[in-house]
Amino acid sequence: MIAWVIEKENGKRTLQMRELPSLKPGRAEVKVDVYYAGINRADLLQLYGLYPQPGPPTAFEIPGLEFSGRICQIGEGVEGWKEGDPVFGLLIGGAFSTEVIVHERFLLPIYGKLSFVEAAAISESFFTAWDGLEYRAQAKENETLLISAAGSSVGLSALALANLKNLKVFGMVRSPAKKQKLLKVGAVDVFTEGQADLIDWALTRTGGKGMDIIFDLVGGERFSQYLQIAAEKGRILSLGLLGGSKTEISLIHLLRKRLMLVGSTLRARPIEEKMFLTQEFRKKILPFFIEGRLKPIIDHIFLWDQLKEALKYLEENRHFGKILLKVKEEN
């Protein structure tokens, strides 16, 4: 197989394309020929040594958290899957490769109106968004939701899922161009950094009540303002740290409004918990993709040898939606 491997060169971590021994599935596992892989900020952080892959060390450090492709080999004890089945899913790493090994309980089927391209753009962002809205925030119909970094793949996934639940969704972005795109895909209104005061903007948009749910993917200095614009019994979800990992907050707002502050990350969770989330997603959310009622927004598909360019594109925040890597032709 061929994979993109993180190696050290002159003290610096770099990506190199390498030919490696082919993989063999173990018990309850399958081997998948990868057609597309999703690119996430976690891959960039892993390259920089800031987000290590969980679990025991592996012989080769291959980034990549999500994939789509076809099963090409079945391991012992696998039930309900066969060679040739089109599948997609979530990994702890290794998706930037021509083949991956996946436990059967991490697999999701591709059929109906769902394509290989779309499937590769689902797992990381929609799992994160759905878990946050459904289990962490317990979002209810007609509640208000504010999403920071709303033009990211996770932000757009949260917007799409919130629209299914009939929430009133507001966004935060850095550029006016992304604001216009968000308005076209269902946001009620969008705050652009630098345009006005966030606190005044949020309270005006909610009639002084504040936001019921704040879905934060940025962190940093802005986080302290979320406590001021949250509604009573509001839920603030911390799901990303693009703006920094430290801030100062006033506990007065937390106590007086009876706020719930929740942190969450998908990658570091126990395997059993992620398997449960996968199977719940299959039952409750996947049908919307199969029917064509949900579709991921895909910004750009880079070719296999363009991974470094793709990560640079991600780092520059030029994207609106998901960035994919085309590993090989569909078969």
KAGI-V238964 format. One record per backbone hydrogen bond with DSSP energy under -1.0 kcal/mol. NH is the residue of the N-H (numbers start at 1). CO is the residue of the C=O. E is the energy in kcal/mol with one decimal. If there is no record, write none. Layout:
[[NH:CO:E] [NH:CO:E]]
This chain:
[[3:18:-2.7] [4:96:-2.6] [5:16:-3.3] [6:61:-3.1] [7:14:-3.0] [9:12:-3.2] [12:9:-1.4] [14:7:-3.3] [16:5:-2.6] [18:3:-3.0] [20:1:-3.0] [28:76:-3.0] [29:26:-1.8] [30:102:-2.5] [31:73:-2.7] [32:100:-2.7] [33:70:-3.1] [34:98:-1.8] [35:68:-3.1] [36:68:-1.7] [37:325:-2.2] [38:66:-1.3] [39:323:-2.5] [43:40:-1.3] [45:41:-2.4] [46:42:-2.3] [47:43:-2.0] [48:44:-1.6] [49:46:-1.4] [50:45:-2.9] [67:89:-1.6] [68:36:-2.0] [69:87:-2.5] [70:33:-1.7] [71:85:-2.4] [72:31:-3.0] [73:31:-1.4] [75:29:-2.2] [78:75:-1.4] [84:71:-3.3] [85:82:-1.9] [87:69:-3.0] [88:108:-2.2] [89:67:-1.6] [91:65:-3.2] [94:62:-1.6] [95:64:-1.7] [96:63:-2.2] [97:95:-2.2] [98:2:-2.2] [100:32:-1.8] [102:30:-2.6] [104:28:-2.9] [106:103:-2.2] [107:104:-1.0] [108:88:-2.1] [110:86:-2.1] [113:290:-2.5] [114:111:-1.8] [119:115:-2.5] [120:116:-1.8] [121:118:-1.3] [122:119:-1.5] [126:122:-2.7] [127:123:-2.1] [128:124:-1.7] [129:125:-2.4] [130:126:-2.9] [131:127:-2.7] [132:128:-2.0] [133:129:-2.6] [134:130:-3.0] [135:131:-1.6] [136:131:-1.9] [137:132:-3.0] [139:133:-2.8] [142:166:-2.3] [143:140:-1.8] [145:168:-2.6] [146:213:-2.6] [147:170:-2.3] [148:215:-2.1] [150:172:-2.2] [152:149:-1.9] [156:152:-2.8] [157:153:-1.8] [158:154:-2.5] [159:155:-2.0] [160:156:-2.4] [161:157:-2.5] [162:158:-2.5] [163:159:-2.1] [164:160:-1.4] [165:161:-1.2] [166:163:-1.1] [167:162:-2.4] [168:143:-2.8] [170:145:-3.4] [171:189:-1.9] [172:147:-1.8] [173:191:-2.4] [179:175:-1.5] [180:176:-2.0] [181:177:-1.6] [182:178:-2.3] [183:179:-2.1] [184:180:-1.3] [187:182:-2.1] [188:169:-3.4] [191:171:-3.1] [193:173:-2.4] [195:192:-2.4] [201:197:-2.5] [202:198:-2.9] [203:199:-2.3] [204:200:-2.3] [205:201:-2.2] [206:202:-1.0] [207:204:-1.3] [208:203:-3.7] [209:206:-1.6] [211:229:-3.0] [213:144:-2.0] [214:235:-2.6] [215:146:-3.4] [216:237:-2.7] [220:244:-1.6] [223:220:-1.4] [225:222:-1.4] [226:223:-1.1] [229:225:-1.5] [231:211:-2.9] [233:257:-3.4] [234:231:-1.9] [235:212:-2.6] [236:260:-3.1] [237:214:-3.2] [238:262:-3.2] [239:216:-3.2] [242:217:-1.0] [243:218:-3.4] [244:241:-1.5] [255:251:-2.4] [256:252:-3.1] [257:253:-2.1] [259:254:-1.7] [260:234:-2.5] [262:236:-2.9] [264:238:-2.0] [269:266:-1.4] [274:270:-1.9] [275:271:-2.5] [276:272:-2.2] [277:273:-2.2] [278:274:-2.2] [279:275:-2.3] [280:276:-2.3] [281:277:-2.4] [282:278:-2.0] [283:279:-1.6] [284:280:-2.6] [285:281:-2.3] [286:281:-2.7] [288:285:-1.6] [289:286:-1.0] [290:286:-2.2] [291:287:-2.1] [293:288:-1.9] [294:288:-1.8] [299:322:-2.6] [300:322:-1.3] [302:324:-3.0] [306:303:-2.3] [310:306:-2.4] [311:307:-2.4] [312:308:-1.8] [313:309:-2.3] [314:310:-2.1] [315:311:-2.5] [316:312:-1.9] [317:314:-1.8] [318:313:-1.6] [321:151:-1.7] [322:297:-3.0] [324:300:-2.6] [325:37:-2.9] [326:302:-3.4] [327:35:-2.4] [328:35:-1.3]]
